[in-house]
């Protein structure tokens, strides 16, 4: 059995987790909104900073996708 990944606690750990998620998004072209929101909720950040993060994702052509949107795509396949 593998150990569960510890939830990041420090701002630096949260920032690193966000960077990892963005790197994954660059590879896949999308990230799940739920994954992004989980990180953003734990970060002590302003709405302006959140807008900057979404703008960065958009500039990198990373789509933020909800689980419902993914379910629709799966249904089409």
Secondary structure, 3 states (H helix, E strand, C coil): CCCCCCCCCCHHHHHHHHHHHHHHHHHHCEEEHHHHHHHHHHCCCCHHHHHHHHHHHHHCCCEEECHHHHHHHHHHC
